[in-house]
Amino acid sequence: MRKTGYILTLVFIAGLATSQQARAQYNNWSVGFRVGEPSGVNIRKYFGSNHAFDLNVGTYGGLYGNKRSYRNGEYRSVGLSVQGHYLWHKALTSSESLRGYYGFGGQVNTRRYYPPRLNGDYENALSIGASGIGGLEFFPANKPYSFFLEGGLYVELLQAPFFVNLNSGLGVRYNF
């Protein structure tokens, strides 16, 4: 997974270095994938001149370790995650090929939780929390795809209030 991340980062940097004057190709919808925490399928709906809604469905707990302390036990697996953010975005270049964005939303996760009371057995844990994200998106000139790099925080509200985890990722989206 790290090799894929390095390759996508290099492609992103190469695209920045070779960008030409052209209008960005962001349209109504975009679909792609995100590698990071959480990883998965990414769908973005643009509306207005600087708003969007971003939805990510995939795995949670793989990037920063699938074994970590949680409540009075621990996680020992990768789980399912659904994450959504309302975003504000703005062009950072006159060609609009590089856009910055930030947003807030929520996240729902499920993972195997191993509490001491179950003596090595697990129960499925559902967690719900708030998250915030910020990132950069690059639109190569006259191409229907874009690359993005983002980071943020997840703060759990239910099961373990104030359990904090980093959210970060990079990926590619096809814009149509």
N, C-alpha and C positions, 0 to 999 in steps of 0.2 A: 504494500500500500504506500509506503514511503517513496518508492521509486516512481510511482505514478504521480505523486505530489511534486517531486522534483521536476519531472518532465513538464507538468502543467505550469509550474512556476517559470521554467525556462522559456516555454512558448509565450507566456504572458509578457515577460520582459522583452523577448525578441519582437513581439508585436508592438510594444511601446516604442522601441527603438526605430522601427521601420514605418511608423504610422504616417499617413499622408493626409493632406487637407481634404476632408470629406465629412458629410453629415453622418451622424450615428444611425445605426439601423435598428434601433429599438422600436418595436411595434406593439400591438395590443397584447400578445402573449409570447412567452418563451418557456421552453422546456429543456431540461438538461440534467446533469448529475453533479453532485457535490461530494468531494472527498474531504473528510475531516470529522468533526464532532458536532453534531451528528452527520453521518454520511447518508447519501440516498438520492432519490429522484427529487429534482427541484423544479417547481412550476412558479412562474411569475406572471402576474397580470398588471400591465401598465394602464394607468388612467390619468387623464388630465396631463398637464405639462410636467409635473414633478412628483407624482404619487404612484405607488405600486403596492401590491399585496404579494408577499412571497410565502410559498408553502414548501416545506421539505418533509418527505416521508422516507424513513430508512432506519438505520441502525444507530444505537447510542451506547457509548461505553467502550468502544474499541480503540480509539486514538490515545486517550490518556490512561489506558490500563483497564482491563476488564476485571481486575481484582482490586477493590478499594473499600476502605471502611465506610460504613453507612449505618446510621442510627447506632444500635449497640451490636451490630453484626457486620456483615460485609457483602458486597456484590462480588460474584465470581463469573460473570458472563456478560455477553453483549446482548442488548435488548432492542426493542422496537421504539421508535420515536416519531412523533408528529409535531412539527414546529411551524408556527405561522407568525408573520410580522407585517405590520403596516409600515410602509417605507416612505421617506422623503428622499428625493434624489435631485442632483444638480450637476450640470455640465462643469467640468473643471478646465476644459480647453475650448477655444473658439470653434473648433471643428466638432465639438460634442463627442469625440471619440473616447474620452475618458470622463466617467461620471463617478461622483462620490455619493454615497447614500448612508442613511442611518434609519433605524426604526425600532419599534417596540412591539411585543406580542407575548405569546405564551408557548408552552411546550408540555406535551404529555409523553411520559416514558413508561415502559414496562421492562422489568428485569427480574432475574432470579435473586432473591434476597435470602441469605443464610444467617438466620438469627441463632444465638447460642442455645436457646430453649429447644430447638429442633435437632440438636446433636448431629450436625453434619448434613441434614436434609434441608430443603429450601421451600420457600413459598414465593409465589409471584407477587411482585410489588408494583403497584401503579403509583406514579408520582406526577404531580401537576405543579407547574411553576411559571414564573414570569421570565422573560428573556429580552435582552436588548442586543442589537447588532449594528455594526458599522462596516463599510467596505468600499472597495473600488471596483468598477466594472469597465472593461476595455472593449470597444466595438471596432474591430478592424475595418478599414475603409471598404465600403461596398460589399461587405460580407454579411450573411444572414445569422452569424453566430457572435457570441461574446464570451469573454473570459472574466472571471471574478475572483476576488480575494477578500475575505471578511473575517472579522473577529468580534466576540462579544461575551456576555455572561448569562448564565442560567441560575436563577435563584428559586429553589423549591419552596412551595407554600404548603403542599399537603404530602404527606407522610413525614418528612423531616424538614420542618420550617427552617429556612436560612441555610440549607445545604447548598453550597455554591460550586458550580462547575464552569470551566471555560468552554465556550463555543467558538470554534474556528474552522475555516474551510476554504477550499479553492475549488473551482469547477469551470464548467463550460455550459452554455445554454444556446439553443437554436431559437432564433427570434422569427416569429411568423405573424 
